[in-house]
Amino acid sequence: MSFILRLVNGLLALAQGLLWVRFALKLFAVGSSNALVAWVYKITKILRTPFEGIFPDLMIRNWAPVIELTTLLAIVVYALIHFIIGRVIRASEG
């Protein structure tokens, strides 16, 4: 496996992993008072910004957690990009 493919795989896997962490933190209504949680929210906001406004986040009445559909959409899109880039790089290597 080429260096470029490993780099792309690593970066996109990291992005997807952080987005899953964000989804879980929001689902369990974890506040951003903790430095690590605030960092995860800050980094993943950048990753999900292109998808904001497509779907509303779901909030259930009298329940603090949020189901972030935008984050789920970002995970799916990044997974597709990951798959496509991997196929293109493998095809170009022969």
C-alpha positions as a printed Julia matrix, in Angstrom:
94×3 Matrix{Float64}:
   0.0    0.0     0.0
   1.42   3.36   -0.98
   2.24   6.12    1.45
  -0.45   8.37   -0.06
  -3.14   5.72    0.36
  -2.11   5.1     3.98
  -2.13   8.84    4.66
  -5.59   9.29    3.11
  -6.91   6.25    4.98
  -5.53   7.54    8.25
  -6.85  11.09    7.89
 -10.32  10.06    6.77
 -10.56   7.36    9.45
  -9.55   9.94   12.06
 -12.18  12.39   10.77
 -14.9    9.74   10.84
 -13.86   8.58   14.3
 -13.98  12.11   15.69
 -17.4   12.63   14.13
 -18.66   9.43   15.79
 -17.29  10.66   19.12
 -19.1   13.99   18.62
 -22.34  12.18   17.79
 -22.08  10.08   20.96
 -21.2   13.08   23.14
 -24.17  15.07   21.83
 -26.45  12.06   22.15
 -25.51  11.75   25.83
 -25.76  15.53   26.32
 -22.13  15.98   27.37
 -21.4   19.66   27.96
 -18.35  21.41   26.59
 -16.99  22.49   29.99
 -14.37  19.74   29.76
 -11.33  20.72   27.65
 -11.23  17.45   25.69
 -14.94  17.59   24.88
 -14.65  21.25   23.84
 -11.73  20.31   21.57
 -13.74  17.49   19.94
 -16.67  19.87   19.34
 -14.36  22.53   17.88
 -12.55  20.17   15.49
 -15.67  18.36   14.35
 -17.56  21.61   13.77
 -15.09  22.27   10.97
 -15.76  18.8     9.52
 -19.55  19.1     9.62
 -19.86  22.75    8.51
 -20.29  21.92    4.78
 -23.39  19.89    5.65
 -25.11  22.26    8.07
 -28.62  23.25    7.13
 -29.36  20.14    5.06
 -31.06  18.33    7.93
 -32.23  19.75   11.24
 -30.85  18.31   14.45
 -33.48  16.32   16.3
 -34.34  17.31   19.83
 -36.89  15.34   21.79
 -39.11  17.39   24.05
 -37.99  17.42   27.69
 -34.84  15.5    26.81
 -31.46  17.22   26.72
 -29.65  15.03   24.16
 -29.54  15.98   20.51
 -29.52  13.61   17.56
 -27.31  15.41   15.08
 -28.4   14.34   11.63
 -25.84  16.72   10.15
 -23.06  14.78   11.86
 -24.45  11.47   10.6
 -24.62  12.88    7.06
 -21.01  14.06    7.35
 -19.94  10.57    8.47
 -21.66   8.98    5.47
 -20.21  11.49    3.0
 -16.69  11.16    4.38
 -17.02   7.36    4.23
 -18.01   7.6     0.55
 -15.12   9.95   -0.17
 -12.81   7.55    1.66
 -14.03   4.65   -0.47
 -13.79   6.54   -3.77
 -10.33   7.97   -3.12
  -9.09   4.53   -2.07
 -10.41   2.99   -5.3
  -8.89   5.71   -7.46
  -5.48   5.44   -5.81
  -5.49   1.63   -6.03
  -6.52   1.79   -9.7
  -3.78   4.3   -10.51
  -1.17   2.05   -8.86
  -2.07  -0.74  -11.21
